Amino acid sequence: MGLLLLALLFFSSLSPNPAAAELNATRRALAGAGGCNIFRGKWLYDASYPLYDFSKCPFIDDQFNCLKYNRPDRSYLKYRWQPSSCNLARFNGLNFLERMKGKKIMFVGDSLSLNMWESLSCMIHAWVPNARTSLVERQGLSQLAFLDYGVKLLLYRTPYLVDMETQKVGRVLKLDSIRSGDAWLGMDVLIFNTWHWWTHTGSSQPGKDWNEPTKSCKSETQPYFGLKYPANTPPAAVVVNKVLSRIKKPVYLLDITLLSQYRKDAHPNVHSLHNGLDCSHWCLPGLPDTWNQLLYTALIG
């Protein structure tokens, strides 16, 4: 299967008028600020990147810490996403904390949600390295709190959004049951990872996706720079968009699939705690920082 990376944002109480906030979020999802589609553009080399120093962030898991595990090239750190018809405001962690003061932001999903959660934690920490923090990690639920601002970043680790039970025939998905959703109650922002990476065979970003079928992400050091990514739109993306067009509650789609497909260079490949080839996750610093840059744009504007 090809690469699919989508995130769904649900806004609860970011303003005194939640309905207005949801309406604004929907408008941004359709057109972006000023009519700009922030998900269509290109990768530009930017010498000012990355946004933080990996050695100074205490939150990076070893499976994403490519520089710690001796990745020799550094160019993958230096690319900035540039939308075609507008500019993104540079991430400001202090502004994020002040605007989100007293809020709870939860990521719900698998290890790609972990990838994104740790990225945002590092991006904020780089702005307030001396801020008081509290990190609590339990099986299935982790929380990083920036105590001076009352901001909590939570991760609810789950391979599926619906419940799964073990029966005589094996593991069964209960598509009409989300008992685990009780853990999501009271959140101000929920970021759902709408697809999972681990029910595939082989590399999750095989070289055939960029017209080099004999290759994988191993030894890739440059993004794909073609005008159009060769791989077709993943079928699941069509399903997600169709479902979103029918639901009543406004949801913001962080459509990061295409911009991520270009980044064949940004995977850990063999430079992580796991010695095998990893073309599913992403190095930190790296691509997930751009996902959070877009999240910042969606939340802060």
N, C-alpha and C positions, 0 to 999 in steps of 0.2 A: 504494500500500500504506500501511497505517497504521504507527504508531510501535511498534517493539518493542525493548526494551532489557532484556536479561537477562545476568546474569553468573554463571558457575559457578566455585565455589571448590573447589579440591582441596587438602587438608591432607596434608602429608607427615610432618614430624617436629617438631611444635610441643610435644610433651611426651615424657617418657621412655617413655610407653606410647602409640604412635601409634594403635593400635586403639581405645583409650578416647577419644582425641581425636576420631577419626573418628565414633565413636558419638555423642559429645556434639554434634558438628557436625550430624549427621543429625537429632538430636532438636530442635536449635535451628531447623533448616530446616523441620521439620514444624509446630512450635508457637511458636517464639520463646521468649525468656526468660520464665518464669512463665506460659506459655500465651498470651502476647501475640503477635499477628501484627503485626510491626513494619512490614509493607508495606501495611497498610490504615490509613488515617487521613486527615488533612487538612493543608493548608498554613496556617500562622499567621504573621501579621506579627510580627517580632521586631526591635526597634530595635538589639539588640546585634550583629546580623549586618551584614556578612559575617564570616567567621572569619579573614580575613587581608586585608592591603592589597595590591592588585594592583601598586602601584608599588614595593613592597619585595620582591616575589617574582621572582627572576631566571629562573624556569623556564617562564613562560607563553608559549606560541607565539602569534604575531601573529594567527593565525586564530581564537583564542579570547579575545583581549585587547580586549574590547568598549569598555572605558573609555578605553583608549589611542587607540582609533579613534572617540572622540567620541560614544559613545552618550549621549544627553542625559538619559534618565531613570535613576533609581537604585533605584526601589522593588523591582525584580526581585532585588536583592541582599539584601533584608530578610525573606525568607520561610524559616521553619524547619518541617521536617516533624515533625508530631505524630501518633504512632500513636494509635488510638482507645482503647486500654485499658492503656497504660503510657507511661512517659517514657523517652526515650533519654538516656544519659549524654552530656554535652557532650564533644566530641573533645578529647583531651589528647595533644598530640604528644610530650611528654616521656615520658608513660606508655607510649605506643605504642613508642617507641624502646627503653625499658627492658624491656618485655615481649617485644619482638621481637629482642632483642640477639643478634647473631651470625647472624641469619636472612636468607634471600634470598627476596624476594617478586617474582614475575614476572607482569606483565600480558601476555596474548597476544591479539592482535586487530588491528583496523583503527584508524582515526583516532578512534573513540570510546574505544578503550582508551588512546590517547594523551591524550585529554581527561581521562580518569580518573587516569592516571599523573601528569600534570602537576598536577592538583588535589591529590592526596595529597602530592606533593612540596612544594607551597606550604603546605598545612595543617601539615605537620611543621616546615617551615622557620620558620613564624611563631612556633613555640614555642622554637626554638633558633637564632635568627638568626646567632649567632656560632660555631656548630658548624663543625668542619672537614668539608668535603664534597669529593667528587670526581665530576665529571660527564664521562662518556665516551659520545659519540654516534657510532655507526657505522651504515652503511646496514643497516636491518633490526633492529638491536639497540642499545639505549641502556641505560646504567646510571648511576644516581645513588647514591652511597655516602655514608652518614653515618659518617665514619671513627671517631669517638669511641665509637660503639656497635656497629660492625661490621654495621650494617643496610644491605642493598642493595635498592634498588627498581629493577627491570629492566622494560623494555618490549621485547617481541618483536613487531615490526610485520609483520602478515600479513593479507591480505584474506580468506583462507580458512584453516581449521585443517588441511585436507587439502592434499596436493600438487597443483600445477597444472603441466601440461606443454604446450608448444607443438608441435602436430602439423600435418599437412597441412590438416586441416579447421579448424584454429584452436586456441584454447586449450581444453584438456580437463582437467577435474577428475578426479583419481585418488582415488576415494572409499575405496579400500582401502590407501592409502599416506600415511604421515605421516613422511617422512624428516626434515622440519624439526623434528620433535619431539625430536631429539637435543639441541637447544638448551635444552630444558626440563629436562633431567636435572639432578638435584642441587638443585632448588628446594624450599624448605620450604612455600611457598604458591604456587599457580597460580590466576590469575583469568582465565578465558576469557570473551571477548565472544562470545556464541553466535549473533549475527546480524550481518549487514553492512548498511550503509545505502546503498551506492552502486549497486546493481542495480535501482533504482527509477526511475520517470519523474516529473518534476515535484517538488513540495515533498514532503518526507518526513513532514511534519505538516500536511496541507492543512486549510483551514478547515472543510470538511465534517465533519471528525472531531469538531468541537465545535458542529455545526449552524449554521455560518456559511460556506456553500460559496463565497461570493465573496471570502473573506479568506484570507490566509496568516499566517505569523508576523510579517510586516512591521508595525511600529507597535503590536504587542501589548505592553501594559505591565502586565497583571494576569494571574494564573493563572486557570484555569477553576475556578469555585467551586461548580459543580453537585454534587448528591449522587451522581450517577452519570455517568461520562464516556460521552458518546453513542456513540463508536466501538466496534465490536465487538472482542472479544479477537482479536488477530492470529492467524491459523492456525498460524504457526510456534510460538507459545507453547504451543498444544495439543500439538504434536509434541514439543517439548522436555520438557514434563512427562511425556508418555507414555514417552519414552526413559529419563528419569531414574528412573521407577518400575520399570524392568526391569534396570538395571545393578547389578552386585554391589558395586562400590566406592562407598562413601558419598560423595556430593557435596553441597555446600551450594549451593542456588539463591538467589542474591541477586535477588529478583524485583522489579526496579525499573521495570517497564513502566508500571503504572498511575500511580504517583506522578509519573513523568516526563511522562506524557500530559497531566496537569493543567498543566504548565509551558509553555504556548504562548508565554509572555512571556520565556523564558530563553534563547532562541536568539540568535546574533549578528545575525541578519537582515542588514543592510547595514553593520554596524559591525565590520569586521575587515579584515585585509590584503587579502582577496579582496572586491572591490567589489560583486560580485553578491549576490543574496539567498541567505542560508544558513539554512535551517530544519532542518538535520540535526545540526549540532554545538551546543555549549552554551558560553555565556560563562563565563569564569573571572575572579573568583570567581563561583559560581553553582551550578546544579543538581548537577554532578558532586561537589561538596563533600558533598552529602547522600548520594550513593552511597557515598562513603568513610566517612561517619558510620555508615552501616549496615554497611560492611565492618569498621569498628572494633568495632562491637557484636558481629559474628560472630566476630572473632578474639580480642577481649579479654573480651567479656561485660559 
